[in-house]
Every structure is written in C-alpha cells, then in structure tokens.
Amino acid sequence: MTKEELMRRAIALAVPAEQRQKQMLALLPTEALAAFEAWKKKDDKIAY
C-alpha cells in the first residue's frame, strides 16, 4: 500500500465524508476518464 493510500484510508476512517468541512466535488469526470484512458494506451510512459 502506498503512502497516499494510507493517508486516504486514515482520513476516511477519521471523518465520514458527509461530516467533512470541505466536500469533494468531481469536476469533468467524463473528460478526465477519457484523458486517463488515452494515457494508459501510451507506450512511452515514464515510470516514476
């Protein structure tokens, strides 16, 4: 599990989403998914 996954899990357990002061809002999910799918198909991705 990555550090980011651990942080997200800790936050999720600490405060339920509906009680958080800053709500998450998905912006342009269809466009974002299309961009991610195009990136996944690339052969020249750089591994970090």
Z-matrix of the N, CA and C atoms (Angstrom, degrees):
N
C 1 1.454
C 2 1.534 1 108.48
N 3 1.330 2 115.70 1 134.57
C 4 1.464 3 119.73 2 -178.15
C 5 1.525 4 110.32 3 -78.66
N 6 1.340 5 115.44 4 166.06
C 7 1.465 6 120.01 5 177.39
C 8 1.522 7 110.60 6 -60.83
N 9 1.333 8 116.48 7 -39.53
C 10 1.463 9 119.95 8 179.67
C 11 1.522 10 110.93 9 -62.46
N 12 1.320 11 117.09 10 -42.87
C 13 1.465 12 121.00 11 178.64
C 14 1.524 13 110.68 12 -62.84
N 15 1.327 14 116.57 13 -40.69
C 16 1.467 15 119.84 14 177.77
C 17 1.525 16 111.57 15 -62.91
N 18 1.338 17 116.19 16 -42.27
C 19 1.467 18 120.26 17 179.11
C 20 1.527 19 110.87 18 -63.94
N 21 1.320 20 116.25 19 -45.33
C 22 1.468 21 119.59 20 -179.76
C 23 1.526 22 111.03 21 -62.28
N 24 1.321 23 116.76 22 -40.06
C 25 1.462 24 120.27 23 179.31
C 26 1.528 25 110.69 24 -65.97
N 27 1.328 26 116.77 25 -41.68
C 28 1.470 27 120.72 26 179.31
C 29 1.521 28 110.80 27 -63.63
N 30 1.320 29 116.99 28 -42.37
C 31 1.462 30 120.54 29 178.94
C 32 1.526 31 110.26 30 -65.67
N 33 1.309 32 116.45 31 -43.19
C 34 1.468 33 120.57 32 -179.31
C 35 1.521 34 111.28 33 -61.96
N 36 1.317 35 117.31 34 -37.46
C 37 1.457 36 120.41 35 179.76
C 38 1.523 37 111.76 36 -76.37
N 39 1.320 38 117.19 37 -30.47
C 40 1.463 39 121.32 38 -175.85
C 41 1.516 40 112.16 39 -73.29
N 42 1.322 41 117.55 40 -45.28
C 43 1.465 42 121.12 41 -175.94
C 44 1.527 43 109.23 42 -138.13
N 45 1.323 44 117.65 43 119.12
C 46 1.469 45 119.61 44 177.61
C 47 1.535 46 110.84 45 -59.80
N 48 1.320 47 117.50 46 147.85
C 49 1.472 48 122.64 47 -175.17
C 50 1.521 49 112.54 48 -52.86
N 51 1.308 50 118.00 49 -41.94
C 52 1.466 51 120.27 50 -176.53
C 53 1.527 52 113.25 51 -70.87
N 54 1.333 53 117.50 52 -13.35
C 55 1.466 54 120.96 53 -179.98
C 56 1.536 55 112.62 54 -103.02
N 57 1.308 56 117.95 55 -1.17
C 58 1.458 57 120.52 56 -179.50
C 59 1.521 58 110.32 57 -74.28
N 60 1.319 59 116.26 58 148.15
C 61 1.459 60 120.51 59 179.87
C 62 1.520 61 111.35 60 -71.27
N 63 1.304 62 117.82 61 -34.97
C 64 1.459 63 122.39 62 178.92
C 65 1.522 64 108.29 63 -109.69
N 66 1.311 65 116.44 64 111.85
C 67 1.459 66 120.67 65 179.90
C 68 1.520 67 109.76 66 -80.99
N 69 1.319 68 116.11 67 148.12
C 70 1.448 69 121.17 68 177.38
C 71 1.518 70 108.59 69 -84.09
N 72 1.308 71 116.33 70 137.55
C 73 1.449 72 122.51 71 179.83
C 74 1.520 73 108.04 72 -130.50
N 75 1.322 74 116.58 73 121.28
C 76 1.460 75 120.87 74 178.91
C 77 1.522 76 108.77 75 -79.70
N 78 1.312 77 116.78 76 121.65
C 79 1.457 78 122.29 77 179.47
C 80 1.521 79 110.10 78 -105.31
N 81 1.300 80 116.74 79 125.75
C 82 1.461 81 123.47 80 177.40
C 83 1.533 82 113.20 81 50.87
N 84 1.323 83 118.13 82 54.06
C 85 1.470 84 119.48 83 -175.88
C 86 1.526 85 113.47 84 -61.48
N 87 1.325 86 118.41 85 -35.97
C 88 1.466 87 120.51 86 -179.46
C 89 1.522 88 110.63 87 -66.25
N 90 1.342 89 116.22 88 -45.45
C 91 1.449 90 120.46 89 179.62
C 92 1.525 91 111.30 90 -65.66
N 93 1.326 92 115.86 91 -39.51
C 94 1.465 93 119.90 92 179.44
C 95 1.528 94 110.42 93 -64.46
N 96 1.308 95 116.92 94 -41.96
C 97 1.461 96 120.35 95 179.92
C 98 1.528 97 110.65 96 -64.88
N 99 1.321 98 116.93 97 -40.02
C 100 1.471 99 120.06 98 178.55
C 101 1.534 100 110.49 99 -62.06
N 102 1.323 101 116.77 100 -42.47
C 103 1.470 102 120.39 101 178.71
C 104 1.529 103 110.58 102 -64.33
N 105 1.318 104 117.48 103 -41.36
C 106 1.463 105 120.95 104 -179.91
C 107 1.528 106 110.53 105 -66.11
N 108 1.324 107 117.12 106 -41.77
C 109 1.467 108 120.27 107 179.28
C 110 1.530 109 110.32 108 -62.61
N 111 1.337 110 117.37 109 -40.17
C 112 1.464 111 120.52 110 177.51
C 113 1.522 112 110.35 111 -63.43
N 114 1.322 113 116.70 112 -41.15
C 115 1.475 114 120.82 113 178.95
C 116 1.529 115 110.58 114 -63.76
N 117 1.347 116 117.40 115 -41.52
C 118 1.465 117 120.45 116 -179.04
C 119 1.530 118 111.85 117 -60.56
N 120 1.323 119 117.25 118 -29.98
C 121 1.466 120 121.28 119 -178.17
C 122 1.526 121 113.06 120 -81.08
N 123 1.317 122 117.66 121 -12.09
C 124 1.469 123 120.80 122 -178.83
C 125 1.527 124 111.15 123 -66.57
N 126 1.307 125 115.17 124 142.11
C 127 1.475 126 120.05 125 178.44
C 128 1.527 127 111.98 126 -93.29
N 129 1.327 128 117.02 127 -15.04
C 130 1.473 129 119.93 128 -173.85
C 131 1.533 130 113.07 129 -107.72
N 132 1.338 131 116.24 130 32.84
C 133 1.468 132 119.81 131 177.99
C 134 1.521 133 110.12 132 -66.59
N 135 1.329 134 115.73 133 148.09
C 136 1.464 135 121.78 134 177.59
C 137 1.523 136 108.62 135 -99.06
N 138 1.302 137 116.48 136 123.51
C 139 1.479 138 120.93 137 178.30
C 140 1.512 139 109.07 138 -79.94
N 141 1.303 140 115.87 139 127.37
C 142 1.472 141 120.65 140 179.31
C 143 1.504 142 110.64 141 -104.54
